[in-house]
Amino acid sequence: MMRKIKRLLFAMLLAVSMNMPGILLASGTGGLRAALLFIAAFLFFLYANIAPPFWGKSTSSGTKRLEQLGKGSVLILYAGLSFLPGVFFVIFSFRQISVWAAGKIVLFVLAVLCFLCGEGILLLNGCLRLFSTSVQMGVRYRILLLLGWWIPVVNLFLFYRLHELAEREYETEIEKEELNAVRKESECCHTRYPLLMVHGVFFRDSRFLSYWGRIPKELLRNGAVIYYGNQQSAASVASCGEELAERIRKLVEETGCGKVNIIAHSKGGLDARYALARCGAADFTASLTTINTPHRGCFFADYLLEKAPEGLRQFLAARYNGTLRRLGDCSPDFLSAVEDLTAKACLARNGNLPDCPPVYYQSVATSMKKAAGGRFPLNVSYHLVKHFDGENDGLVSVESALWGDVYAILRPRGKRGISHGDMIDLNRENIPEFDVREFYVNLVRDLKEKGF
């Protein structure tokens, strides 16, 4: 409550500062006093734009992004809170001027323009800060703002929504920072063996765009040692499994770590199981955690491959393989990757991929509660997968994702659920019912407690 009062009072002062020319004109103040009051109002407005007070939780690490995010959020708020008081001052100034000479009319118009420009500067300043720092705004709100900032009522809704998103993001990140500061000394994610993060199909491990979103950074802050699978984006399970096995052997040899803990998402889990069961990587692996992996395949994939014309299949494969070769894959194979995800292929392969004791196997499955719970294209594929495979994450059914004696099904409260992309922080979205970064911290902490 106190924070709200402080912000409201600050917005009132901003309204006064932006209307100072009109107030001086209406009161008849002139000379040195008017000049000093105008300078004071201008300096206050300048201060409000450069260092607007947030009156909330502050960042102790001095993170520039969070600092600018918080400032952008309150600038939009101050613009909204100061608008109605500003209009009141404009009307007050208008009514106080008793003699309307031509010169006063010009001055009054300039005073009104001064107020409107001030409001515009506050909003522009706030939006630029949010555009450059906010993760939660996403592409959708950025486009909506660019298209609708000038539409009455619509722009008010957009500005309010942006402030709400930014402030929630700021407070979430500050809480995360405080939590990590408390557990920093414990290094709760510093496992006995390093982590090997294995990506799914149609993605690559990149220095510039993390497949795992904000997850690796959170694990590193809590003591984890992380390496990546670096297998091709699309190839058969056998081909990718051989690549992973070679990657694990080299990693163990070069670092002397002895073994690795594999955390694999989607098809990466199939690749990892093949590496362990058929390529000797089990000797260098302490644990395998599969996330949303189609262990029993996807019946909808069988349907699509059966119905798709051969010409279309070859066309898509040629375009994909050509693009990925230019991006670094040595021998991408689109069709083999897709065919290995079918229920028919997975069921046939499972008989030849037994679990390898003493490797610790565990799996995680998630479920969307409705199509709108996922971003494109998961919101489109959800109903198709549900028809063929039942409860699913937009791509993989819960039944298919469960493997081994130790497994977890994540069904958070709320209407949204957790999609296939949510589990790798694909959209960098803070989901109210599910903190994906904290999920992985707890997962790795559990591996550490088990001695891995």
JOWO-V579315 format. One record per residue. N is the residue number from 0. RES is the residue in one small letter. SS is DSSP state (H for helix, E for strand, - for the rest). PHI is phi in degrees with one decimal (NA if undefined). BURIAL is b if it has 24 or more other ideal C-beta (glycine too) atoms within 12 Angstrom, else e. Layout:
# JOWO-V579315
[[N,RES,SS,PHI,BURIAL] [N,RES,SS,PHI,BURIAL]]
This chain:
# JOWO-V579315
[[0,m,-,NA,e] [1,m,H,-61.8,e] [2,r,H,-63.4,e] [3,k,H,-64.1,e] [4,i,H,-64.8,e] [5,k,H,-61.2,e] [6,r,H,-65.9,b] [7,l,H,-65.0,e] [8,l,H,-64.4,e] [9,f,H,-64.4,b] [10,a,H,-63.8,b] [11,m,H,-63.3,b] [12,l,H,-63.8,b] [13,l,H,-63.7,b] [14,a,H,-60.5,b] [15,v,H,-63.9,b] [16,s,H,-63.8,b] [17,m,H,-73.1,b] [18,n,-,-104.1,b] [19,m,H,-57.3,b] [20,p,H,-58.2,b] [21,g,H,-67.5,b] [22,i,H,-64.1,b] [23,l,H,-64.9,b] [24,l,H,-64.2,b] [25,a,H,-69.6,b] [26,s,H,-82.4,e] [27,g,-,76.5,e] [28,t,-,-72.4,e] [29,g,-,-143.7,e] [30,g,H,69.1,e] [31,l,H,-64.2,e] [32,r,H,-61.2,e] [33,a,H,-63.3,e] [34,a,H,-63.5,e] [35,l,H,-66.2,e] [36,l,H,-65.0,b] [37,f,H,-65.6,b] [38,i,H,-63.2,e] [39,a,H,-62.4,e] [40,a,H,-63.8,b] [41,f,H,-64.0,e] [42,l,H,-65.3,e] [43,f,H,-64.9,b] [44,f,H,-62.7,b] [45,l,H,-63.2,e] [46,y,H,-61.3,e] [47,a,H,-62.1,b] [48,n,H,-82.2,b] [49,i,H,-85.4,e] [50,a,-,-136.1,e] [51,p,-,-63.5,b] [52,p,-,-68.4,b] [53,f,-,-94.0,b] [54,w,-,53.1,b] [55,g,-,-147.4,b] [56,k,-,-63.5,e] [57,s,-,-107.9,e] [58,t,-,-86.7,b] [59,s,-,-84.9,e] [60,s,-,-87.1,e] [61,g,-,71.8,e] [62,t,-,-62.2,e] [63,k,H,-64.3,e] [64,r,H,-61.7,b] [65,l,H,-66.0,b] [66,e,H,-61.2,b] [67,q,H,-69.6,b] [68,l,H,-62.5,b] [69,g,H,-63.8,b] [70,k,H,-66.5,b] [71,g,H,-62.3,b] [72,s,H,-62.2,b] [73,v,H,-75.6,b] [74,l,H,-63.0,b] [75,i,H,-65.1,b] [76,l,H,-63.5,b] [77,y,H,-63.5,b] [78,a,H,-62.1,b] [79,g,H,-69.6,b] [80,l,H,-69.4,b] [81,s,H,-88.5,b] [82,f,H,-67.4,b] [83,l,H,-63.9,e] [84,p,H,-59.3,b] [85,g,H,-62.8,b] [86,v,H,-62.0,e] [87,f,H,-59.4,e] [88,f,H,-65.4,b] [89,v,H,-62.8,b] [90,i,H,-64.3,e] [91,f,H,-60.5,e] [92,s,H,-62.7,b] [93,f,H,-61.3,b] [94,r,H,-74.5,e] [95,q,H,-81.9,e] [96,i,-,-78.4,b] [97,s,-,-87.1,e] [98,v,-,-116.5,e] [99,w,-,-100.4,e] [100,a,-,-78.9,e] [101,a,H,-57.4,e] [102,g,H,-63.6,e] [103,k,H,-69.2,e] [104,i,H,-61.8,e] [105,v,H,-61.6,e] [106,l,H,-63.6,b] [107,f,H,-66.3,b] [108,v,H,-60.6,e] [109,l,H,-63.8,e] [110,a,H,-64.4,b] [111,v,H,-64.3,b] [112,l,H,-62.8,e] [113,c,H,-61.2,b] [114,f,H,-64.8,b] [115,l,H,-64.1,b] [116,c,H,-64.5,e] [117,g,H,-60.7,b] [118,e,H,-61.3,b] [119,g,H,-63.4,b] [120,i,H,-65.5,b] [121,l,H,-59.8,b] [122,l,H,-66.8,b] [123,l,H,-63.1,e] [124,n,H,-59.1,b] [125,g,H,-63.9,b] [126,c,H,-66.2,b] [127,l,H,-63.2,e] [128,r,H,-65.6,b] [129,l,H,-69.3,b] [130,f,H,-57.8,b] [131,s,H,-90.0,e] [132,t,H,-126.5,b] [133,s,-,-78.4,b] [134,v,-,-91.6,b] [135,q,-,-75.2,b] [136,m,-,-58.9,b] [137,g,H,65.3,b] [138,v,H,-69.8,e] [139,r,H,-59.3,e] [140,y,H,-70.3,b] [141,r,H,-64.2,e] [142,i,H,-67.3,e] [143,l,H,-59.2,e] [144,l,H,-68.3,b] [145,l,H,-63.1,e] [146,l,H,-87.1,e] [147,g,H,-114.9,e] [148,w,-,-63.9,b] [149,w,-,-95.6,e] [150,i,-,-88.7,e] [151,p,-,-55.4,e] [152,v,-,73.6,e] [153,v,H,-60.5,e] [154,n,H,-66.4,b] [155,l,H,-63.1,e] [156,f,H,-61.9,e] [157,l,H,-63.1,b] [158,f,H,-64.6,b] [159,y,H,-63.8,b] [160,r,H,-65.0,b] [161,l,H,-63.7,b] [162,h,H,-59.7,b] [163,e,H,-63.1,e] [164,l,H,-61.6,b] [165,a,H,-67.6,b] [166,e,H,-68.2,b] [167,r,H,-65.5,b] [168,e,H,-62.6,b] [169,y,H,-59.4,b] [170,e,H,-66.7,b] [171,t,H,-63.5,b] [172,e,H,-68.7,b] [173,i,H,-67.1,b] [174,e,H,-61.8,e] [175,k,H,-63.9,b] [176,e,H,-62.8,b] [177,e,H,-64.5,e] [178,l,H,-62.6,e] [179,n,H,-66.5,b] [180,a,H,-65.4,e] [181,v,H,-66.1,e] [182,r,-,-99.1,e] [183,k,-,-57.8,e] [184,e,-,-66.7,e] [185,s,-,-74.7,e] [186,e,-,44.8,e] [187,c,-,-63.4,b] [188,c,-,-105.0,b] [189,h,-,-84.5,b] [190,t,-,-76.6,b] [191,r,-,-60.4,e] [192,y,-,-113.2,b] [193,p,E,-66.6,b] [194,l,E,-90.5,b] [195,l,E,-116.8,b] [196,m,E,-89.7,b] [197,v,E,-115.1,b] [198,h,-,-78.0,b] [199,g,-,-94.3,b] [200,v,-,-74.0,b] [201,f,-,69.5,b] [202,f,-,-132.7,b] [203,r,-,-130.6,b] [204,d,-,-78.9,b] [205,s,-,-129.0,e] [206,r,-,-68.4,e] [207,f,-,-100.8,e] [208,l,-,-137.4,e] [209,s,-,-74.4,b] [210,y,-,-61.0,b] [211,w,-,-97.0,b] [212,g,-,57.7,b] [213,r,-,-89.2,b] [214,i,H,-65.4,b] [215,p,H,-57.3,b] [216,k,H,-59.9,e] [217,e,H,-66.5,b] [218,l,H,-67.5,b] [219,l,H,-62.6,b] [220,r,H,-63.5,b] [221,n,-,-108.1,b] [222,g,-,97.8,b] [223,a,-,-71.2,b] [224,v,-,-112.0,b] [225,i,E,-124.3,b] [226,y,E,-127.6,b] [227,y,E,-125.8,b] [228,g,-,-66.5,b] [229,n,-,61.2,b] [230,q,-,-75.8,b] [231,q,-,-64.4,b] [232,s,-,-72.2,b] [233,a,-,-146.9,b] [234,a,-,-161.7,b] [235,s,-,-64.6,b] [236,v,H,-59.5,b] [237,a,H,-62.8,b] [238,s,H,-63.2,b] [239,c,H,-67.9,b] [240,g,H,-63.6,b] [241,e,H,-64.3,b] [242,e,H,-61.4,b] [243,l,H,-64.5,b] [244,a,H,-60.5,b] [245,e,H,-66.0,e] [246,r,H,-61.5,b] [247,i,H,-66.5,b] [248,r,H,-60.8,b] [249,k,H,-65.3,e] [250,l,H,-63.4,b] [251,v,H,-64.6,b] [252,e,H,-66.8,e] [253,e,H,-74.7,e] [254,t,H,-99.5,e] [255,g,-,70.4,e] [256,c,-,-77.1,b] [257,g,-,85.6,e] [258,k,-,-146.9,b] [259,v,E,-132.6,b] [260,n,E,-103.0,b] [261,i,E,-89.7,b] [262,i,E,-119.1,b] [263,a,E,-123.0,b] [264,h,E,-110.8,b] [265,s,-,55.9,b] [266,k,H,-60.8,b] [267,g,H,-56.0,b] [268,g,H,-67.9,b] [269,l,H,-68.1,b] [270,d,H,-59.4,b] [271,a,H,-67.0,b] [272,r,H,-61.3,b] [273,y,H,-65.4,b] [274,a,H,-60.0,b] [275,l,H,-73.6,b] [276,a,H,-81.3,b] [277,r,H,-116.8,b] [278,c,-,-121.1,b] [279,g,-,79.2,e] [280,a,H,-73.4,b] [281,a,H,-62.0,b] [282,d,H,-65.9,e] [283,f,H,-116.3,b] [284,t,E,-126.1,b] [285,a,E,-89.0,b] [286,s,E,-150.9,b] [287,l,E,-130.5,b] [288,t,E,-113.2,b] [289,t,E,-102.6,b] [290,i,E,-117.3,b] [291,n,-,52.2,b] [292,t,-,-91.8,b] [293,p,-,-80.3,b] [294,h,-,-60.8,b] [295,r,-,-105.2,b] [296,g,-,77.3,b] [297,c,E,-124.9,b] [298,f,H,-64.1,b] [299,f,H,-67.8,b] [300,a,H,-67.9,b] [301,d,H,-58.9,b] [302,y,H,-62.8,e] [303,l,H,-64.4,b] [304,l,H,-66.3,b] [305,e,H,-69.1,e] [306,k,H,-86.0,e] [307,a,-,-69.5,e] [308,p,-,-61.4,e] [309,e,H,-59.9,e] [310,g,H,-62.6,e] [311,l,H,-65.9,e] [312,r,H,-60.6,e] [313,q,H,-68.2,e] [314,f,H,-62.1,e] [315,l,H,-62.7,e] [316,a,H,-62.8,b] [317,a,H,-63.7,e] [318,r,H,-64.7,e] [319,y,H,-66.2,b] [320,n,H,-60.6,b] [321,g,H,-64.3,e] [322,t,H,-65.3,e] [323,l,H,-71.2,b] [324,r,H,-63.1,e] [325,r,H,-67.1,e] [326,l,H,-91.1,e] [327,g,-,127.0,e] [328,d,-,-70.2,b] [329,c,-,-81.4,e] [330,s,-,-147.7,e] [331,p,-,-65.6,b] [332,d,-,-140.6,b] [333,f,H,-57.2,b] [334,l,H,-65.7,b] [335,s,H,-63.5,b] [336,a,H,-63.2,b] [337,v,H,-67.5,b] [338,e,H,-63.2,b] [339,d,-,-74.6,b] [340,l,-,-96.0,b] [341,t,E,-71.8,b] [342,a,H,-62.1,b] [343,k,H,-60.6,e] [344,a,H,-68.5,b] [345,c,H,-67.0,b] [346,l,H,-64.0,e] [347,a,H,-69.6,e] [348,r,H,-76.3,b] [349,n,H,-59.0,b] [350,g,-,-64.8,e] [351,n,-,-102.0,e] [352,l,-,-124.3,b] [353,p,-,-69.7,e] [354,d,-,-64.3,b] [355,c,-,-117.2,b] [356,p,-,-60.8,e] [357,p,-,-94.7,e] [358,v,-,-61.2,b] [359,y,E,-88.0,b] [360,y,E,-105.9,b] [361,q,E,-148.5,b] [362,s,E,-139.5,b] [363,v,E,-131.7,b] [364,a,E,-123.3,b] [365,t,E,-129.9,b] [366,s,-,-138.9,b] [367,m,E,-86.8,b] [368,k,-,-95.0,b] [369,k,-,-160.5,e] [370,a,H,-60.8,b] [371,a,H,-66.9,e] [372,g,H,-74.2,b] [373,g,-,-122.5,b] [374,r,-,-83.0,b] [375,f,-,-58.6,e] [376,p,-,-95.3,e] [377,l,H,-65.5,b] [378,n,H,-69.6,b] [379,v,H,-86.7,e] [380,s,H,-77.7,b] [381,y,H,-53.3,b] [382,h,H,-67.5,e] [383,l,H,-64.2,b] [384,v,H,-65.5,b] [385,k,H,-62.4,b] [386,h,H,-62.2,e] [387,f,H,-90.8,b] [388,d,H,-119.1,b] [389,g,-,90.0,b] [390,e,-,-54.0,b] [391,n,E,-153.4,b] [392,d,-,-103.2,b] [393,g,-,106.3,b] [394,l,-,-137.6,b] [395,v,-,-118.5,b] [396,s,E,-74.7,b] [397,v,H,-60.6,b] [398,e,H,-60.8,b] [399,s,H,-70.8,b] [400,a,H,-80.0,b] [401,l,-,-83.6,b] [402,w,-,-149.0,b] [403,g,-,85.5,b] [404,d,-,-82.6,e] [405,v,-,-115.0,e] [406,y,E,-152.0,b] [407,a,E,-139.0,b] [408,i,E,-114.9,e] [409,l,E,-95.5,b] [410,r,-,-131.4,e] [411,p,-,-68.0,e] [412,r,-,-68.0,e] [413,g,-,106.1,e] [414,k,-,-93.2,e] [415,r,-,-89.9,b] [416,g,E,80.9,b] [417,i,-,-128.3,b] [418,s,-,-90.0,b] [419,h,-,-58.1,b] [420,g,-,-73.6,b] [421,d,H,-59.7,b] [422,m,H,-74.2,b] [423,i,H,-119.3,b] [424,d,-,55.7,b] [425,l,-,-58.3,b] [426,n,-,-99.1,b] [427,r,-,51.8,b] [428,e,-,-103.0,b] [429,n,-,-83.8,b] [430,i,E,-87.9,b] [431,p,-,-54.2,e] [432,e,-,-91.0,e] [433,f,E,-152.3,b] [434,d,-,-101.4,b] [435,v,H,-65.5,b] [436,r,H,-64.1,b] [437,e,H,-69.2,b] [438,f,H,-59.1,b] [439,y,H,-70.3,b] [440,v,H,-60.2,b] [441,n,H,-67.6,b] [442,l,H,-61.8,b] [443,v,H,-71.2,b] [444,r,H,-59.4,b] [445,d,H,-65.4,b] [446,l,H,-61.5,b] [447,k,H,-62.9,b] [448,e,H,-65.8,e] [449,k,-,-83.2,e] [450,g,-,92.2,e] [451,f,-,-94.1,b]]
